[in-house]
Amino acid sequence: MTDVLIISGGNAEDLIGATLCQQLEGLHLAALPLVGPGKRYEGRVERILGPRKQMPSGGFPFNSLENLLADLRAGFLQEIYLQIRAAQLARREVRAVAAVGDAYALAVGVLASNWGQLPLFHLQPQISHYYWAGRSVWERLRQPNQFGAEDYMFYERWMHRFVRAVYVRDKVSEQRAHQLGMYKARFVGSMAMDTLGPPERNLSGLLDGRKVLVLLPGTRADVRFSLPLMLQSSALLPELQPLVAWAADFSEVPLAEGWELEIEDEQTAIARKDTQRVWLLRGAFSAILHTGYVAIGTAGTANEQAAGMGIPVVAFPTPGPQYIYPNALRQSRLLGKAMRLVGANPEVIADSVRHFIEDPIAREEARRDGLERNGPPGALSKIATEIQSAL
């Protein structure tokens, strides 16, 4: 018998779910990842259910028609069927369900909980009322595909009748949820900041005394476009020491023209051009953020975690599949003055980084918004306690 089935709808959601597993120590756990293979759950749960297939869009099929067609060709509809089937079978042998993600993750959770007959908890880290900041109705109508990512839609609110609790990502979203009659919704802290963890390694031996420029290209195919631009931008900022938080194998590093990669070990590599040196580090994301002074990022949760650490972020859109302009613009509304969205040009990016270095007022405003809009850590321990109480 499985005590808790954790359903998660994306890479960041997998990380939240896997971190929640650590708080549910001693229970029998299973996971159903809805986007990709769910490798973060390996070693943390007894079983990983579902097809565990990686789609070409990386979990963003509706960002563009190209993404959707690529996913359909790769078996998107069959994947959905297998996920629903896995949820229906799981409800016979689980005691509680935690769904982490959007309305689709919640829908799968509703099926897995047998329409709420089992305790069902919804962790909603995606929607924030900050996304609405300064937007007219006309501006929102121009991007109808963003509605479900910016507010609690009617179908999500309807499914909340089957849940024990809904955990939202910030205080203003809790207020918005209550306005819509979602009285089970509560803000108990930042789920994203809970996933950061302590520094994985000591980086003092790599640091040369300069302030650290954190480069966050993300984990999806956007890196093919974003990392070369980040390297070019860092070359224009010799007063900073660049560190790249790299997630994939070093054989997959895309370099800008004229740059070469030197691999030191499985966790460390150096990108070089003339006298420029940029460290690429695997398995050191938290360590890099704990040393960071300013960041350049084209990532989702990683950008938000950097801002939550008080680090100003400069961002630029990519051709996709994830960090396209509408998504980048949404994140800039979420993070407020903690993030500056600029054009994908090395000189423009470098100038914006210097703005955060040289203007103490802008830096303090970025720090304040980053801390306020992400909120304090501590959510997942409280959620785990409530799940254990339901059992």
FENWOVEN-V694593 format. One record per residue. N is the residue number from 0. SS is DSSP state (hx for helix, st for strand, lp for the rest). Layout:
# FENWOVEN-V694593
[[N | SS] [N | SS]]
This chain:
# FENWOVEN-V694593
[[0 | lp] [1 | st] [2 | st] [3 | st] [4 | st] [5 | st] [6 | st] [7 | st] [8 | lp] [9 | lp] [10 | hx] [11 | hx] [12 | hx] [13 | hx] [14 | hx] [15 | hx] [16 | hx] [17 | hx] [18 | hx] [19 | hx] [20 | hx] [21 | hx] [22 | hx] [23 | lp] [24 | lp] [25 | lp] [26 | lp] [27 | lp] [28 | st] [29 | st] [30 | st] [31 | st] [32 | st] [33 | lp] [34 | lp] [35 | lp] [36 | lp] [37 | lp] [38 | hx] [39 | hx] [40 | hx] [41 | lp] [42 | lp] [43 | lp] [44 | lp] [45 | lp] [46 | st] [47 | st] [48 | st] [49 | lp] [50 | lp] [51 | lp] [52 | lp] [53 | lp] [54 | lp] [55 | lp] [56 | lp] [57 | lp] [58 | lp] [59 | lp] [60 | lp] [61 | lp] [62 | lp] [63 | lp] [64 | hx] [65 | hx] [66 | hx] [67 | hx] [68 | hx] [69 | hx] [70 | hx] [71 | hx] [72 | hx] [73 | lp] [74 | lp] [75 | hx] [76 | hx] [77 | hx] [78 | hx] [79 | hx] [80 | hx] [81 | hx] [82 | hx] [83 | hx] [84 | hx] [85 | hx] [86 | hx] [87 | hx] [88 | hx] [89 | hx] [90 | lp] [91 | lp] [92 | lp] [93 | st] [94 | st] [95 | st] [96 | st] [97 | st] [98 | st] [99 | st] [100 | lp] [101 | lp] [102 | hx] [103 | hx] [104 | hx] [105 | hx] [106 | hx] [107 | hx] [108 | hx] [109 | hx] [110 | hx] [111 | hx] [112 | lp] [113 | lp] [114 | lp] [115 | lp] [116 | lp] [117 | lp] [118 | st] [119 | st] [120 | st] [121 | st] [122 | st] [123 | lp] [124 | lp] [125 | lp] [126 | lp] [127 | lp] [128 | hx] [129 | hx] [130 | hx] [131 | hx] [132 | lp] [133 | lp] [134 | lp] [135 | lp] [136 | hx] [137 | hx] [138 | hx] [139 | hx] [140 | hx] [141 | lp] [142 | lp] [143 | hx] [144 | hx] [145 | hx] [146 | hx] [147 | hx] [148 | hx] [149 | hx] [150 | lp] [151 | lp] [152 | lp] [153 | hx] [154 | hx] [155 | hx] [156 | hx] [157 | hx] [158 | hx] [159 | hx] [160 | hx] [161 | hx] [162 | lp] [163 | lp] [164 | st] [165 | st] [166 | st] [167 | lp] [168 | lp] [169 | lp] [170 | hx] [171 | hx] [172 | hx] [173 | hx] [174 | hx] [175 | hx] [176 | hx] [177 | hx] [178 | hx] [179 | lp] [180 | lp] [181 | lp] [182 | lp] [183 | lp] [184 | st] [185 | st] [186 | lp] [187 | lp] [188 | lp] [189 | lp] [190 | hx] [191 | hx] [192 | hx] [193 | hx] [194 | lp] [195 | lp] [196 | lp] [197 | lp] [198 | lp] [199 | lp] [200 | lp] [201 | lp] [202 | lp] [203 | lp] [204 | lp] [205 | lp] [206 | lp] [207 | lp] [208 | lp] [209 | lp] [210 | st] [211 | st] [212 | st] [213 | st] [214 | st] [215 | st] [216 | lp] [217 | lp] [218 | lp] [219 | lp] [220 | lp] [221 | lp] [222 | hx] [223 | hx] [224 | hx] [225 | hx] [226 | hx] [227 | hx] [228 | hx] [229 | hx] [230 | hx] [231 | hx] [232 | hx] [233 | hx] [234 | hx] [235 | lp] [236 | lp] [237 | lp] [238 | lp] [239 | st] [240 | st] [241 | st] [242 | st] [243 | st] [244 | st] [245 | st] [246 | lp] [247 | lp] [248 | lp] [249 | hx] [250 | hx] [251 | hx] [252 | lp] [253 | lp] [254 | lp] [255 | lp] [256 | lp] [257 | lp] [258 | lp] [259 | st] [260 | st] [261 | st] [262 | st] [263 | st] [264 | st] [265 | lp] [266 | lp] [267 | st] [268 | st] [269 | st] [270 | st] [271 | st] [272 | st] [273 | lp] [274 | lp] [275 | st] [276 | st] [277 | st] [278 | st] [279 | st] [280 | st] [281 | st] [282 | lp] [283 | lp] [284 | hx] [285 | hx] [286 | hx] [287 | hx] [288 | hx] [289 | hx] [290 | hx] [291 | st] [292 | st] [293 | st] [294 | st] [295 | st] [296 | st] [297 | lp] [298 | lp] [299 | lp] [300 | hx] [301 | hx] [302 | hx] [303 | hx] [304 | hx] [305 | hx] [306 | hx] [307 | hx] [308 | lp] [309 | lp] [310 | lp] [311 | st] [312 | st] [313 | st] [314 | st] [315 | st] [316 | lp] [317 | lp] [318 | lp] [319 | lp] [320 | lp] [321 | lp] [322 | lp] [323 | lp] [324 | hx] [325 | hx] [326 | hx] [327 | hx] [328 | hx] [329 | hx] [330 | hx] [331 | hx] [332 | hx] [333 | hx] [334 | hx] [335 | hx] [336 | hx] [337 | hx] [338 | st] [339 | st] [340 | st] [341 | st] [342 | lp] [343 | lp] [344 | lp] [345 | hx] [346 | hx] [347 | hx] [348 | hx] [349 | hx] [350 | hx] [351 | hx] [352 | hx] [353 | hx] [354 | hx] [355 | hx] [356 | hx] [357 | hx] [358 | lp] [359 | hx] [360 | hx] [361 | hx] [362 | hx] [363 | hx] [364 | hx] [365 | hx] [366 | hx] [367 | hx] [368 | hx] [369 | hx] [370 | hx] [371 | hx] [372 | hx] [373 | hx] [374 | lp] [375 | lp] [376 | lp] [377 | lp] [378 | hx] [379 | hx] [380 | hx] [381 | hx] [382 | hx] [383 | hx] [384 | hx] [385 | hx] [386 | hx] [387 | hx] [388 | hx] [389 | hx] [390 | lp]]
